[in-house]
Amino acid sequence: MKNVTIYGGFDIPINDTKLITDIIQAMTLLTESQLTEFNLRGRYFDINPDSIMFYHHLNEFIDSQKVLEKLTLNYIHIKPLSEADRLIRSLVRNNHSSLKNLDMFGLIDSSAASTESPFSSAMGPLSTLRKLTNLSIPYSYLNRDLLQRLLTHCPPLILLRLELWIYAPESADIEPLAYDSNNSPWRMANPELSVHMDLNFSGIVHFESVIRLIKGRPPLTTLSLEAHMETVEDVSSLMRYLRYNFMNCLEDLKFYCSVEREGEEIRADFVSLVRDCRKLRSIEVIGPIPIPLQTRVISDICDLKFNKQSIPELKKCRIYFDDMDNGFALGVLNAQWKDKIQVIDFETYYKVIIII
């Protein structure tokens, strides 16, 4: 037996004692085996904070493994931080010459992560994983120093996935991984490194609060952004920033934004972003393009793709409509670009997909 996956499940009751016991028993049996891959996925399954026995057995299991190549520990919310520190040190000590793929989204309980500075202690040993190629980790678990050590001492690293879910006013407490491009740790990255970021803000967020997290010109190939921005100027400024800094690397963009006010400039900035990011393969937008401009934006993109043939890499473009009264305009658009786009009518909104 080389590969094992344990799912917490999507509809398991929170603090399910029997499930915790079953997982403990499974890990106890697995300590007799040497696995190359182990996946423990606990999304939507909240380990009881008092279940210290679970963490004890998890640490014993990790300590028993010597040849792991892939490890996933998703959303198991370890606390206190000392338990995560012990786990990571055991993992690195025993698997530093074998581990290639590490997924740690939701490893540490959010309360511990915010109060005990996990990046300064528990995460430090990660930079000694010499064969690490893929790392998935919450943005808040890193700081500039650890990122620099990872990029310097883990030369095989070619995929770094960062995730952040945060209440917008608290985003100022997150330390940026770089402040400018001149002294950015990203300059030390493997030329083949690809960075994927998933940034989710609840509450109204300002343009500066978003871009401070992506400064230093990381090799950003995938960006998923969900935010409610205060002004149309914020959205336009963000689009211009993405266009200027990532036109040579951005490949996939998901832009889920609402805005307090609308404005014509969004159309021009959005179309310029699509036109100038020459490697862009996929873009998905829910808001903030005003309803009257949505059909014109799609026409602009169709013109770039099919008439001017200036965006050959783009394979998928989806723009979601939230106005059922816009059906006539969509019909005209569909007739204009027949066989090029598909209009799907849902009960609550239209979705337009540009077929490439």
N, C-alpha and C positions, 0 to 999 in steps of 0.2 A: 504494500500500500504506500503510494507516494504522494497522492493529492487528496486533501480532505477539505470540505466546505461545510460550515455550520451556519444556518440562517436563524437570526432571532425572529424573523417573520414580520409581515406587514400588519397582521391583525391579531398578534399575540397580546393578551391583556398585560398592562404595565405591571411590573414586579411579580411576574408569574413565577412563583417559587418552584413549581415542578419543572419548568423549563430550565431554570438556573441549575437545579439539581441534575437534570439530564445532561446539560452541557458539561458540568463538573465531572460526571461519570465518564462521559466521552473523552474528555481531556486526560483523565486519569489512565484510561486504557491506552491512549495514544502516546503516553510517555514511554511506552515500550517500543515504539516505532520511530524510525528516522524518516521524516517527511521532507520532500523538496518543495511542497506547496501547502500552505494552510490558510484558510479564509474563515474568519469569524465575522459575520455581518449582523449587527444588532440594530439596524435602523428601525425606528419606531418601537424599539424594545428597550425600555429603560431599566438597566440593572439597578436593583435596590441599593442605595448608597450604603446601607448597613450590611450588605452581603460581602463582607471582607473575605469570607471563605472562597467566594468566586475568584477574586483577584489573586488570592494565595495560590489556588490551583492553576490559574492562568499563568502565573509567574513560574510555577514548578514545571508546567508543560513547556513553556518557552525555553526555560533553562535546560531542558532535556534534549532540545533539538540542536543538531550540529551541522546540518547540510541544507538548511532552508535556502531556496532560491527566490521564492515569492511568498510574501506574507501580507495578508489583508486583515486589519483590525478596525472595523468600521463601527462608529457610534456605540462604543461600549462604556464610555463616560467614566473612565477610571478616576477615582479620588480616594485618598489624598494623593497629592502629586508624588510623594515618596514611592508609591506603588508603581506609578508609570516610570519613574526614574530607575527603579530596580528592574523592571521589565526590559527597558531599552538597553540598559547596560548588559544584561544577560544575553539579549538578542545579538547585540554587536560583538560581544566577547566571543560567542560561540559560532557566529555565522559571518564574521567580517570578510572572509575570503570566498563566500558563496552567495550571499544575498544580492539579488539584482533588482527586484521589484518590491517596493514597500509602500503600502497604502495605509495611512494613519488618520483619515478623516474621522473626527469625533472620538479620537482615542481618549483624550483627557476631558473630564467633566468641565463644562464651560465656567463654572464658578471657580474651580481650581485654576483654570487657565488664565482667568482675568486677575486673580489675586496673588498667584505664586510665581509669576514670570517663568513659564515652562521652558522658554527658549534658552534661558541662562543656565539651566542645569540638566533637565531631563533630555533635551534634544541634542546637547553637545556631542555625544559619542557618534551621532550619525555621520559626521564628517570623516570617520575612519573606515567607512564601508567602501573598500577600494573597487568593488565590481558593480556598485550601484548604478543602474541605468535609468530606472523609472522611480520617481518619488512623488507621492500624493500626500499633501500635508496642509493643514489650515494655515492661512497667511499669518495669523497671530502667533503661531508656534515658532516663527523665525524672527531673527533680527538681522541687521546688516552684517555683523561679525560672523554669525553662523552661516549666512548665505555665502559670504566670501570664502569661508573654509570649505563649504560643500563644493563650490565651483572650482576651488584650487586643488583639493585633495581627492575629489571624486571625478576624475577626468572622463570616465565612460558615461556620465550622466547626460542623457539626451532628451529626457522628458520630465518636466517639473510641473505638477498640477497644484495650484493654490486655490483655496476656497475660503470665502469670508461671508458670514451672515452676521449682520450687526445692526443695531439701532443707530440711525444716522447721527444723532448728537454725540454718540460715544465713539464715532470713527476717529475723532481727533486723538483718542488715547492709543490708537494702533500706530506702532512705530513703522514708518515707511522703510522699505528695503533699500532705497537709494534716494538721495536728495537732488542730484543732478547727474548729467551724463559724464562730466569730466572725472569725477572720483567714484563712479558707479562700480559696485562689485560685479555687475553684469558684464563688464568688460573682460572678466576672467573666464567667462563661460566657454565651454566646448562650442566650436563654431556650428555644430550640428544640434545644439540644445534647442528644444522647443518648449515654450512656456504657455501653459493654459491657465487662465484665471476665471474664476466664477465669483463675482462680487455682487452681493445682495444687501441692499440698504432698506430698512423700514423707517418710515418717517421722511420728511423733506430733507434732501441733501443738496449741498451746493457743489458746483463744478469743481472747485478746488479740493473738496473732500474726496472726490473720486480720483483726480489726476495725481494727487500726492502718493497714491498707492501704486501707480504705474510709472513713476518717474525713473530716470536713469536709463531709459531705453532698453528694457528687457527684450529678449527675442520673442515677443508676444505673437503667437500664431493663432491662438483661440481666446476670445473674450466673450463672456456672458455677463451682462450687466442688467441688474434689476434695481430700479430706483425711481423715486418720485422727486423730480427736480423743480425748483422754485420758479424759474423763468425760462422762457424760450431762448434767451441769451445763453443760459447755462448749457442747454442741450447743443446749441450751435457751436459754442466754444469747445465742448467735449468732442464733437464730430471733427472740428478743425484740428484739435490736438491729436486725435487718433490718426487722422490723415497725414499730418506732418511727421509724426514720430514713428509710425508703424506701416507706412505705405509699402515698404519692401519686405515685410514679413507677415502681416495679418492675413490669415486664410479663412477663418470662420468667425462670424460676429453675430451674437444674439443680443438684441437691444430691446429690453422690456422697460420702457420709461413712460411715465405720465408727466404732464407739465401743467403748471398753473395757468399759463397764458399761451396763446398760439402766435405764430408769426411766419411770414413768407420766407425769411432767410433759412429756415430749416430745410426747405426744398433744395436750395442751391448747395448748402453744406452737405446734405445727405448724398445728393447725386455726385458731388465732387469726391466724397469719400469712396463711393463705389467705383468711380472712374479711375481714381489715382492709386488705389490699393490694388496693384496689378496682380497680386497673388490671391486675391479674394475669391474663394470658391463657393461660399455659402453665407447668406445673410438672412436673418429673420428679425422682423420688426413688429412689435406691438406698441403703437404710439411711438413718438409723440407727434408724428406728422399730422397736421390738421386735416380734417375730413375733406375740405375742398381741394387740398393739394395732393391727396393720396393718389388719385387717378393720374394726375400730371406727373408725379414722381415715377409711377410705373411706366408711363409712356416714355419718359426720359431714359429710364433704364433699358427699356426695350429698344429704343432708338440707338443707344450706345452698343447694345449687344448685337442686334440683327441688321441694322443699317450701316452704322459706322464700324462695327466689328472691332471695337476698341477694348472690350473686356472679355477676351476669349476664355479666361480661366473660370469665370462665374458659372456655376452649374445649378445653383438653386437660389431663388429669392422669394421670400414669403413676406407679404405685408398684410396684417390683420386689420379689417375694418370693423368699427363698432357702431356704425350708423346704418340701420336698415333702410333709411330713406335715400340712401345713396345708390339704390339699385339701378336707376336709369343711367347714371354715369358709368357704372360698372358694365352695363350692357353695351354702351357705346365703346368702352375700352375693349371689351371682349370682341366686338365686331372689328375694331381697328387692328387688333393684333391676333386675328384668328389663327388657331393652331400654334400660337406662341405662348398663350397664357391659359390658365384654367380658373374659373370662378366657382368656388364652392359656397353654397348657401347653407349656413347653419341657422339654428333657431334664434341665436342671440347675436350673431355677427356674421359678416362675410369674411372669407379668407381668399385672398388672391395669391395664386402661385404662378410665378413666371416659369414656364416650362422651357428648359434649355436643351 
